[in-house]
Amino acid sequence: MNAPEIIAVYQSVVPPLNADFVHAAWQQAEQLPMHLNWRGEPAPAELHTTTRVFWTNEHLWFGFECSYTELDIDEQFDLKQERYGLWERDVCEAFIRSPLEPNERS
C-alpha cells in the first residue's frame, strides 16, 4: 500500500507557535485528509485528521487537525521514565523521506 504524500511548501513568514491555523502560512499549506488507520483500513470518523506542512528557512512545520475531543491519558505515567508504547496513545506521526532516497517507485 502506498502511503499518501504531502509536499511541504516554502513560507517566508513564520506563524505564531499555537494551534490556530488561520495564519496565512497555514492557509497556503497543502491539506492532506487522513481517514485511514495505521493498517490502511477506514478509521472511525472521530479519528479523522487533516495534516498541513510547510517549511521556513529554519524549520519544518507540521500541523494536525484532529477530530477527537478527549485525549487518552495514562494516569500511571511516570515523567522520570522513558515512555515506550507512546504510539498506542493519541499521537500523530510524520515519516520524512528525501526525494533523493531510493523507494519502491525508483
N, C-alpha and C positions, 0 to 999 in steps of 0.2 A: 504494500500500500504506500503510495506517495503521500508524504506529509504536505499540508498546504504551505506555501511560501509567501512571505511578505517582503517587499523591498523597502528598505529604510531610505527616506528622502532626506536631503540636507536642509537644515534650518539654520539661519544665521542668528536668530533671536532665541534666547533661552527662556522658556516659560517658568513661572514660579513652581517650586517643588511642592505640589499638592495634588489632590485627586480631582481637580477641576479641569475638564477637558475643553473649556470654552476658549482658551488661548489660541491664537492663530496658528502656532506651531503644531498643536494637536489637531486642529481642524484641517490642516493641509496634509496631515499624515494619512497614508492609506489605512483603511479599516479592514480587518480580516475577521469575519464572524466565525466562531469556532463552536460547532454544535455536535461534535463527536467526543466520546471519552477516549481515554488512552488506548483502548483496544480497537478504536476505529468504529465503534458502534454508536448509534444515535444516543446522545446524552439527554437526560430529563431537562425540560425547559428551565427549571430553576438553576441548572448548571451552565447554561449558555453564557459564553464570554465573547467579547469583542476585543481584539488586540490592535494597538496602534504602535508604530515605531518610527523614530526618526533619529538622525544623528546631528551633532553640532561639532565644532572644532575640537571639543574636549571630551564629549560623552556620547554614548549610545543610550537613547531613551526608550523605555517600554512603558506602555500604559495598558492596563487591563480593566475593562468594564465588565463586572461580573453581576449576574442576576440575583445571586443568593443574598439574603439579608441577615443571616446569622452564621457566625464562624464556629467551626468545630474546635473547641478549646480543650486541651488536655490539662485538667486541674492538677495532675500529679507531676507536671513538668518541672524539673529542677534546672534553673538557669545556669548553674555551675557545671553542668554535664553536657557532653556532646549530644546533639539531637539526631538520632537515627530514625528513619521512617517518617521524616517530615513530609515526604511525597504522599503519604496516606492522609494528610490533612488538607486544609483549604489552601492550595498553592497554585500558582501559575508558573510555568517554566518556559524558557526560550532556549532553543538549541541553535547556535550560530555556526554557519558554515561559510567559508570564503568561496566565491565563485571559482577560485583557482584550485580548490581541493577536488580530488577525484570523487566521483559519485556514480550512482547507478546509471545516470544518463550519459556519462563520459565514454 
